[in-house]
Every structure is written in structure tokens, then in C-alpha cells.
Amino acid sequence: MVNLDRRLVICRNAPSSVEPVAGEDPRHALVRSRAREADGTFVYAVRTTGVFCRPSCPSRAARTENVEFFDDPAAARRAGYRACLRCRPESAPRETGDAALVARICRRLDEAEPTPTLATLADEVGLGVSALQRAFRRVTGLTPAAYAREARARRVRDALTDGRTVTAAMHAAGYGSSGRFYEEADTILGMTPTRRRQGGKGVEIEVTIGSSGLGRVLVAWTTRGICALALGDDEAALRSALDKDFGLARIRNADVDGAALLAEVLRLVEGRRASRELPLDLRGTVFQMQVWQALRKIPPGTTVTYAELARRIGRPEAVRAVASACARNHIALLVPCHRVVRSDGSLADYRWGLERKKALLARESGPRAAPSGQQPPGP
């Protein structure tokens, strides 16, 4: 039996021009909007044609009184209807097929040395190059080339962590030239390859920890800016998490300047504006950086959905990838992933605890919050 609550949620998120009519089955609005996200939850049949379709079928809309709904294609078949040859409602939704195809490509890119060309990948999966790129971006939010770069960077990080020499790690990851490798190294590792291999040895990080109404607050920074801002209940756990990324870095407790920086961060925790700009040391993929920069433009006291955030960066099909980028954010408050909610308005998981997310949103919406439209501080 299909979940009616899910249908209603999907319907509430349909474009305003196709809002449900009072007293009408909400599935009519989904059919009118050709809601692809409703595919697989029901099918509709048209009495005058004897055909049943999936909600996203591009066929001409039928009159409401001629439409009948069924929970699945089998039920429509039993009622005497035949499947639409245009949308093929008995086959898996396109997203399901895309996901399987893209998973296959990702496995190839994760393992391949050197990286196969787009033409090679397209031949292997039986698609044209353009069709492959569109399918890949629909599922991951990235191009195959961007995913390949990230896979190669991951192989470099893993090889250096295993203790291999920089040259061995470069070749193991599939880099054909040392020039290209060192050109990309600072971006993909966040430091020089040698320092990465040494667990961050030689990198100087200052750290300070204070107390707030939301528990302990850790702030860490390099010469570039804040590299970590974390919330928690246990100081030892916060320090341990920082050590996982910079185990051999020179981490020291901050001096009086750290106290001033912590004071600015605590203002943000309480829902106030920082009195000065706070530079950040952000490191991530091109896609992650797009998401994080978009997060920083969300005014305090407001929220957006993952779908809206995806649209703002020009990737409306990459909702899941956007959610993943939010989850990988290491800098709370200044990269305000707490201002992103699910499409139905409910709060999604938060790296530093759902209760803290609720409290942050409540404080930002209170009388002490920054004026509406005020941008978060930036570097």
C-alpha cells in the first residue's frame, strides 16, 4: 500500500501553479505538475484512452473526471488498463536506472589507473557522452571529471596515510606527471604532500575552547583562518576529533588573541552578529565549496531547503549531493548548515546535535538576531 503521507508531502512541495484543489485528491496536483519525485508511489489511468501512466508522464493532461488512481501498475492491469508506451510505467523510474548506472561508473573511477576517458566510459555503459554526463550529474551533482579528480585525491590521501613516499603515492593515484600532481596537491590535501604524509607535521594550529549555553565550543585556526569550529559536551572529544585530521601538526593553546576570537564565536552561538569579519580556511572539492559559499549567504533567522540550496548553486538535480556537502562541513555557525531543513520543513540531522540545531535557529529568530537580510561574516 502506498504511503499517503508521502504523497501529501510531495504535493505540498509541488510548484504553486499546481497546488491541490480543495476537496480534490492531492494526486491530481502531482499529475498536473508531472512530479518526477512521485514516480513509484502510484500510477494514474485515463478512462477515455484505457491507458495508465506514471505521474511524470509528459502526455497531454486528461480531464480530472476521467482519471483513476492505482497504487501500482499491477492494480491498473487488473482493472483492464494497458501501460503507456511513452512513459512505460511498469519499468523502474529513470532515477533508479540512473543510480545503478552511475554506481557502476563510480566504481570504475574509484579503481581505474589511469582515469578512463568519457568516451571509454560511455561505450562501456552503452550511452552517448552527453547522456552519460547528464545522468551522472543528476545523481551525484558532479561531472564525471570532477568525481574522478576527487577519487584520485582520495587515493593520494590514503597512500600518504599508509606511509608511502610522495612519489609512490603520486603514481599509485594515477598521476602521469609530477607537475600536475603538485599543481593540485595543496587543494586536494589542504597542505603540501610531504606534510600530509607526516600527519600535518609542521602545520601550526592554534586552538581555544570555551563554554556557551550550547555546551563546549572549540575554535581552531591556521594562518589562513578558522579551520575548525565544533560544538560538543566533552572537551576531550572535541580535541580528539581535531587530532584525527592533524595528528602530527603543532597544535597549541591560543594566547590572548584566541580569547578575542572565541568571544566573537560565542556571540554567534547566542544569535548575535560578530563585530568583525572572521576569515576561514575552507578546504573541499569544487562542488563542496559551492555549497559552503551558498550556505554563508543564508541570512540569520531564515532557513532554506536542500532543494532550494541545490537550485541556488545551479544544480537543482543534486539535492542528495548538497545534503552530503552540508554533512561534511567542519565549521559550524560561520558555514551555517544549521539553516538548511528538509522539504517538509522538518529538521534534518546536524553534525553537532539536533537539539543544538533547534536552539541555534530559535536564537537567530529571536530579538537579538541580526537584521533580516544581514549576510553572515565572511573572509
Secondary structure, DSSP 8 states (H G I E B T S, - for coil): ---HHHHHHHHHTS-GGG---TTS-THHHHHHTT-GGGBTTBEEEETTTTEEE-TT--S----GGGEEEESSHHHHHHTT-EE-TTT-TTS--HHHHHHHHHHHHHHHHHH-SS---HHHHHHHHT--HHHHHHHHHHHHSS-HHHHHHHHHHHHHHHHHHTT--HHHHHHHTT-S-HHHHHHHHHHHHSS-HHHHHTTTTT-EEEEEEEEETTEEEEEEE-SSSEEEEEEES-HHHHHHHHHHHSTTSEEEE--HHHHHHHHHHHHHHTT---SS---B-----HHHHHHHHHHTTS-TT--EEHHHHHHHTT-TT-HHHHHHHHHT--BTTTS-GGGEE-TTS-----TT-HHHHHHHHHHHHSTTS--TT------
